[in-house]
Amino acid sequence: MGKPVMRWQILAKDADKAAEFYTSLFDWTVNEDNALGYRMIDTGSERGIQGGIWPSPPEGHSFVQLYIEVDDVAGSVEKATALGASIIVAPQKLPDGDELAIVIDPQGLPFAVFKPA
């Protein structure tokens, strides 16, 4: 299957302002009709990958994060930590049925591994 990058996410101190900025700049649309109120972004194109915007925690930073699809979230986290990564969000099942974990690579860059429902 490979391990494709399937989604991106912007974490921002003020997610509403970030969504307003990007939707105004690029004519993207936002849909928050989901279990978490997550700001799903539709770029208006079938090319590329879609993404979303989520608020960063008060002590956190704003950044862009990639979501890589895997067959085994827990196994991927175990392998990542063996290679020097650290865990931000342990493997878990989300309300929509997706499985997700977020890790920081040895260079300090966060990314998510996920398995769609």
N, C-alpha and C positions, 0 to 999 in steps of 0.2 A: 504494500500500500504506500510506502514512503512515509514521510513525516512533513506534510505541507504546512506552511503558514496559512491559516484559515481566517484570521481575524486580527484586527488591531484594536487597541483601546487607549484613549487619552485619559489619564488621571490628572485632575486639575483641582486646585484649591477651591475654585468656584465653578463647579460643573455647569451650572446654568449659564454663566457668562461665557464659558468656553464653548458651549453648544451654540449660543447666540453668535459668537464670533465666527465659528467655522461654517454655520449654516448661512450667515450673511455673506461671507467671503466666497464660498463655493456653491451656493444654492443647494446645499444638502438639506435633507429633511430629517426630523427627529421623531421617533416613535417611542413613547414610554409605557405602552400598553403591554406590560409583562409583570411577572410575579414580584420582581425586585424594584420596579420603576426605573430600570436601567435605560439610559438614553441610547437606543439603537439608532445608528446613522445609516441612512440610505444615500449613497453618493449619486444616485440617478444614472448609474452606468452598470452594464453587465460585465464590463472589464474590471480587473482589479479585485480587491477584497473589500468587504464591508467592515464596519467597526462600530465603536460606541464610545460614550463618555461617561465616566464615573467619578464621584468626588474622592479626592485623596484624603487620608486621615489627617487630622489637625497637625500631627507631628511629622507627617510625610511630605514628600516633594511631588511636584508635577512632573510627569514623564509620559512617554509613549511606550506601550508594551505590546509585544507580539504574542499571539496564541498559536501554538503548534499542536496539530491534531496527532494523537498517539492512540495505540490500541490498548495500552495499559498505563493509566495515570500513576498509580502507586509504584509500579515497576520503573517507570521513567524517572520518578522522583528519587527512588533508591539509587538508580544508576547516576543521576546528576549529582547527588550528594557524595557518592563514592568518587566522583571526578572533581570534587571541591566546591560544589554549589551549596548554598544554604537555603532553608525553607522559610518562606514568608507566610504562605497559606498552605496548610497541610492538605493532602488529597481529601476531597469531599464531594458529595453529590448535591447539586443545586436544585432549587424548587422545580426547574423546568426539566430535570432529569439528566442534564449534562454532568459529567464529572470534571473536576478542575483542581489544579494545584498551581501555586505561584512560587517560583524559586528565584534566587539571585545567583548568576553565574560567577565564576571566580574573579571576573573583572568588575563585578558590581552592577551588572545590568540585569534587571528583572525580566522574566518572561513567564508565560503560562503554558502548561501542558494541559490539554483537555481531550475528552472523549465525548462526542455528541450523543445525546439520548437516542 
